[in-house]
Amino acid sequence: MLFTDKARIYVEAGSGGDGASSFRREKYVACGGPDGGNGGRGGSVVLVADKDLNTLVDFRYKRKFVAQRGGNGAAKNCTGAKAPNVEVKVPLGTVVYDDATGVALADLAHPGDQFVAARGGRGGKGNACYVTSTKQGVTFAEKGEPGTKGWLRLELKMLADVGMVGYPSVGKSSIVARVSAARPEVAAYHFTTLTPVLGVVRLDAETSFVLADLPGLIEGASQGVGLGHDFLRHIERTRVILHVVDVSGCEGRDPVEDFKKINEELVLYSEKLAKRPMLVVANKMDLPDAEENYKKLEAYVTAQGYPIMKASAATSQGLREIMWKAYEMLQKAPAEEEIIDIGKVDEADPDSFTILRDTEDADFEVKGKNIERLVAMTNFDNEEAVYRFQLIWRRLGIEKALKEKGIQEGQSVKIGDMVFDYQEQ
């Protein structure tokens, strides 16, 4: 199966429907009042964690998710239809990042977890909403609020109970193939496993756990050498680590040095990993020199406080006992619910704004949440709506600020997607 653990997607929520501008027209009612209804809310794009998925591969073929616009309001105070949400299924363990800032927005680690990736805009108010005791003949209505949109980065951190680490070709893939139904590629060359493989280890009818065969690490992995960060990311979600060591030394390496170096990489990548329960698996005990090397490795490992067990993936020697030991350690291992630090975006005052001079599209550009939203929701073909816009524009202090910046009659001002010619009122 093609495994993809990173994806970049574009999400765009639907805008709200426009409010209606209408008046009652009934028999015997000469001058009916405004009865324009509100627009419906636009659809949102929602990410949903699905336990039946285990890869982000679908996002290689579909990267854009757009929700529908809300329905427009109508006469007789009829509210427009609310647009349906677009649900996007992602595997458990998916972390959502803002692509522009790199801030983590959500950690979808449990079945059914949801994250609103793009929020639908509210419907515009109909003219019936603006009726007051002194103003009965309101003709203007709001346009729908634009939905939010943007690019997100998805990263999958596999949710496994036990993860195997070690140098390439120490026998991790052979072990997972022996103890589970998973069938990773096994061959006599380095980096056979380039993507994580999950297997379910069933010890008896009621006892099982998920074992991850993680790609081999090399020295410098904590700094990203050899795709180190891509591989190490998956270890963070495992509660018990099986550190597999080639105890035969058949490739001229020292098993003790191999153990030291891989442990150093784990600590350098994350201090949390240094505290994770670890079982050392001395593999390839069926080969020459293995017994002598095992004594040296056992002495060093036990001095560091780690348990060690013998194994041979080729003959299945010791594998069942090791899996039971891993399960016992798993029962005692603390469950870590939160691993990802979710970023909190400090929202500025929505009424605040900034003014830029001599931009590409205009002499002045005004940026601010509420003023940009106001422009998007104002019908500039209606005189009453334009008058209301001018009142709010002044209340926010934008006209005063532009004058302080030296704006002259006839110069252009851009707000959102619209460009205006400034005129003294």
Secondary structure, DSSP 8 states (H G I E B T S, - for coil): -----EEEEEEE----------B--BTTBTT--B----------EEEEEETT----GGGGT--EEE-------BTTTB-------EEEEEETTEEEEETTT--EEEEE-STT-EEEEE--------GGGG--SS--------------EEEEEEEE----SEEEE-STTSSHHHHHHHHSS------SSTT---S-EEEEEEEETTEEEEEEE-----TTGGGTTTSHHHHHHHHTT-SEEEEEEETT-TTS--HHHHHHHHHHHHHHH-HHHHTS-EEEEEE-TTSTTHHHHHHHHHHHHHHTT--EEE-BTTTTBTHHHHHHHHHHHHHHS------S---------TT--EEEES-SS-SEEEE-HHHHHHHHH--TTSHHHHHHHHHHHHHTTHHHHHHHTT--TT-EEEETTEEEE----
